[in-house]
Amino acid sequence: MSTSAAPFRHTIGTPRYTIGIVGGGQLARMMHQAGIPLGVTVRLLAEGPDVSAAQVVHDVTVGDYTDGDTLNRFADGCDVITFDHEHVPTALLHDLESQGIAVRPGPEALQHAQDKAVMRRRMADIGAPNPRYRICAGPDELIAFGDEHGWPMIAKASRGGYDGKGVWKLDSADDAAEPFAGMKQHSAGEQVVIIAEEYIDFARELSALVVRSPSGQAVAYPVTESVQTNGICTETTTPAPRLHPEQAIAAQHLALRISGELGVVGVLAVELMQRREEGGRDGGLVVNELAMRPHNTGHWSIDGARTSQFENHLRAVLDLPLGDPGLTAPWTVMTNVLGGTEADLTGALLHCFARDRDVRVHLYGKEVTPGRKVGHVTCSGTDLADVTRRARHAANHLMGEQHD
């Protein structure tokens, strides 16, 4: 039996399952919330004592997740280790597995979310739809790629990027030096390279979110349309409007196939771009990035699905049967709350709840700073235009934007 599927170890007495989560952001906070009715204990390795999840989890270790001794001490006594982010060095995760500790998702799978170059090569190997791409050692190779495949083009750092960081749109050869300027060649001991990708004139961005357990059971959530603003997800609509049923099924099948091929355990979000065809028609799908953890594009599922992505992630890492991912209403819109001029978020709920008793608000306990994700709002219903309007109104009010 592989290490990742090893049985859990318990002391004598009433079994108590302990899940160790590396990273203390809002994803860990919402995983903890989902674990309460399952009767599991959550331990947290957090970046600081006051980060989002550390405010609500009882058992918190504050430390550096890139330090092997810290990680080993934290993992001792946990039944399984999972993640709020994908930045733990792969070598440290292999070391945990060698000690008989279940790591889910395991390092062999997780490397495809950590390193975009590894991901691109593997997507090509399994026949998943990639953009044209090339690994580039310097500006001259970027220029050669742009001259061959057209400008503008996209350059990405293979590691360390998130929320639009580590991604550059290059309009001409004059911009080719920018991705290499000051770039750290190593991130936590891992080499960083620059990837050139063709510029996709996409009609919209989609997310196909699936969950897979060690025993191979898997479920697929309805495909979500996401809106990105300055590289940050600001809104999602589920199911994706105007997506042909055959394309929706194809996206779900693609995500399930990738999950199985890579041996993912837990949530896999396959971020997709849908090409814009001539005449403005929506075209084929292209894999943009992978995420192996609960994902911003799945936050809607807390209130809009029969089983949230967070509960299903915990069920998966414990190898419990997965829950129903189906919708509870025809439409669900999630709008992120970014830090704005409103500092008293809880006080601002007076207006939100007085105006709309059905709006659901999730605040992350973060200090309000401009542009920072500090919460999200979810609305569900039968009328998409009305659901969207309600979600945006509540989110805008929490950001200090006053509307009638």
N, C-alpha and C positions, 0 to 999 in steps of 0.2 A: 504493500500500500504506500502511495506517495506521501511525503511529509505534509503536503497541503491538505490531504484528506485524512490525516491521522486522527484517531479518536481523542476527545478531550479528556483531561486528567482532573479528577475531583478528589477532595479530601473526604474522610469518613463523615457521614451526616447528610443533611439535606443538600443535594447538589445546588451549586450556585454558579451560573455561567458568568465569566468575567471577560468582557471585550475591552481590549486596550485600543484606544484611538490615538493615533499620532497626529498632532495638530489641534489647535484650540479655537478655530474659527467658527463661523455660524453653521457650517455643515456638521461639525462635531456636536454643536449645541442641539441641532435638530435630530441628530442620531440618538443622542441621550434621551430626548423627549420621546422618540419612538420606542426606545428600549424599556421604558417604565412599565407599560402594560404587558410586556413580554417577560418581566421578572428577571431581567439580566442586570448585572452590575457593569457599569462603565468606569474604566480608569482612563485618565487623560494625561498625555505628555504634551504640555502646553508651552508656548513661547514666552508667556508671562503670566503673573498671578491674576490679572484682571481682564484677560482676553475673553472673547464672547462665551466660549463653552466653559471656561474656568469659573465663571460666575454661577453656574448651575450644577456642575458635576462635583460630587463630594470628594472623590479620590483623585487629586491632581498632583502630578509631578511637573515642576517647572525645570526645563532643561533644554539642551541642544540636541535635536534629533539627528544631527550629523556626527555626534560623538558616540562611538560604539559602546563604551562602558555605560553611558547614560541610557542608551537604548536597551541594552541587555538587562540592566537593573529594572527598568520600567517593565519590560516584557515578562520578567520572572513572576510566575503566578497567574499570568493571563492565559485564558484558554485559546484566544485567537487575537491577532493584531490586524487592525485595519486602519484606514487613513482618512484624514480631512483634506489632505493634499497629496501630490505625487512626487515630492522632492526628496524623500529619504534615499540616500545612496544605495544603489543596487547591492553592492558588496556587503553592506551591513544587514540587508534583508536575507541574503544567502546565509550569512552567519547565524541569524536567528533560526532559519529553517534547519541548519545543521545541528542545532541544539534541540530539535524536536518541537519547536514552537510553530504553530500554524500561522502563516502569513497570507492574508486574503484581501486583495488579489496578491498572488505571489510575484517575486521579482522577474520571472521570465515573462509574465504577462505585462507587468507594470512598466517595464522598460519601453514599451511601445507608446505609453502616454508620457513618459519622461523625456524621450528623445525623438524628435520629429524625423530625423534622418533614418533611424531604425524603423520607425513607423512607416515611412514612405516605401522603404525597401520591402517590408513585409506585405504592405497592401498590394504592391506590384506582384509579389510572389503568389498571392492568393487570388489575383485577378479582380481586386476591388478597384473601383474607379478613382484613379489618381489624376491630378493635373500633371502636365509635363513638368519635370523638375530635374535639378542637377545639384550635386554637392559641390560647392565652390571653395577653393583654397584662398582666393584673393579677388580683388576688384576686376582684374582682367577676365577672369572666368565668368563673373557676373555679366560683364559687358558682352562677352561672346554669347552667353545664353540669351540676353536681351536682343542682340542683333539677329540671332537665329529664330527666336520664337516671338519677337515683337515687344515693343514698349507700349504702355508701362508694364512692369513686372513686379512680382512680390519677392522680397527677401526675408527669410526668417532665421533667427538663431535656433539651433537645434534643441537647446535646453534653456530652461529658466524663464521663458516668456509666459505672461498671463495678462488678461484684460487689455490686450492690444500692445503690451510691452514686448520688445524683441521681434517686432514685425515692421517692415518698411515697405512702402509703395515707392518704387523708383521710376521716375518719369523718363529719364534719359541716362546716358553713360556718365554724365556729370555727377550723378548721385551715387555711383557705384561704390565709392569709398566709405560712405556713411555707415553701413552695417558693420564694417570692420573697425571703425574708429573707436578705440577704447573698449572693444569687446573683450570680456574675460574669456581667455582660452580654456579655462577649466571652471566647472561649477561643482563644488563639493567633491573634487577629485575626478570629475568626469569631463571629457573633452567636449568643447563646444565648437560646432562648425556652422557655416552659413549655407542655407539651402535656397536656391533660386527656384521659383515656381512661376508658371505662366499666370498672367492676370486673368481671372475668371470674371467675365461680365455676368454676374449672377442676378437672377430675378429676385431671389430671396434666400434666406438661410433657414435650414431646417435642422431638427434634432431628432434622431431615432434613439430612444433610450430603452435598454433592455437590462434584465437582471438574470444572472446565472449562478447556480449553486454548484458545489464540488461534485455532486452526484450527477450533474448534467441537466437537471431541470432548468428551464428558462422561460421567462415571460417577456412580452414586448408591450410597452405602453403605446398609446396612440401617438402618431408623429406630431411634433410641435413645430410651429413657425416661431422663429425668434427675431427680434429686432436688436441690432447692435448700434450703439452710439459711441463714437470715439473708442471703439474696441471693447466696450462694456455692454453686456446684455442688459437692456432696459425694459423689455417687455416680451412676453410669450403668449401665444394663442394656441389652444389645444381643443380639438384637433386642428391641424393646419388648414386654413380655409382654401377652398378651390383646388386642393390637391386631389388629383384623380385617384380613385380607389386602387387602381393597379399600381400607381407610383407609391402610394402609401404602403401597400403590402410589400412592394419591392424594397423599400427603405427598411421596413421591419425585418424582412428576411436577410438583408445585407448586414444589419447590426447583429442579428442572431448568429449569422455565419462567422462574422469577425470575432464575436465573443467565444464561439466554440473553437475556432482555429487558434486563437491566442490563449485559450484556457483561462479566461477571465472568471474570477469569482467575485460576485457583488454586482454593483451597477456599472454598466458601460454606456456612456453617451457618445454616439457617433455624430459629430457635427458635420453637416452636409451643406453644400452650396448647390442650388438648382440653376443651371445655366439659362441664360436668356437667349432664346433663339431669334432668328430673323422674323420681323413682324411683331416682336414683343412677346411671343409665345414662351411659356415655361418649358424648359428642356430637361435634359438628363441630369442626374445627380453626380456630384463629385465629393469624395471624402475630404474634409478640411482638417479636422483634428479629432483625436480620441481623448476621452477623460474616463478614468477608472475609479470613480467615487460618485457619491450623490452629486448632482449637477444643477447649476442654476436653472437650466431649462426644464428641470423636473420638479421645481418647487411647487408648481401648480398642483402636484399630485397629493399634497398634504390635505387639501380641501376638495380637490376635484376628481380624485380617483378612489376606488374602493380600498386600495392598499397603497400607501404612499411609497415613494422611492426609498425613503429612509427606513421604514419598517421592512421592506423587501430586501434592502441591503443587509440589514442585521439578520434577517431570516437566512439569507444566502450564506453569510460568513459562518453561521451556526449550522448550516446544512439542514435547515428546517424546510418543509414544503412552502413554496412561495405563494403569496396572496394574489388575489384578482387585481389586475392593473386597469380594469375597465373604468369608464367615465361614470360619474354620478350625476352629470347634467350634460346637455348637448354641447355647451361651450364653457370653457374656463379661460380667463385671462389673468395672468400674473404680471404685475408691474413692480419693478424694483423701486425702492425708496433710496435715493442718493442724497448724501448730506447737502443741505441747502441752508436757508436762513432760519429755519425753525429748529431751535435747540431743545425745546421741551416736547419730545415726541409723544410721550404718554399723555401729557396735557392736551395735545392736539387731537387725540382720539375722541374727545368730547364732540367735536364737530363731525368727525368721520362717522361715528356710530349713531349720532342723532339724525344725521341725514340718511344713512343707509344701514339698517339693522342687519343686512345679510352680508356686508363686506367683512372679509377676514383679514386681519393685520398681524404680521409677525415681525417683531422688533428684535434686534440682535444684541442689544446691550452695549453697543459701540458708541464711543464719543463721536459726536457729529462734526465731521470735517468735510469741506467741499468735495463733492464727487465720490465720496466713499459709500459703499453699500452698507446701509444701516438697517435695512428691513425690506419687506416686500408686502404687497397687497394682492389679495386674490378675490375675484368675483366670478360667480357661475350663474348660468341661466339659459334661457331658450332663445334670446335675441342677442346676437353677437354685437351689434352696434351699441345696444344698451349696456351689456356686460363690459365692453371696452370703455365706454364713457364713465361708468361707475368706478372701475378700477383706476383709471387715470385721475379722476377727480380726487379720490382719497389719497393716492400717492402724491399728487401735486400739493395737496394741503399739507401733508407731512413734510414736504420739502420747502414749505413756506411760500408756495405760489398760490395766491388767493384767486379763486374762481367762483362764479355764481353757481 
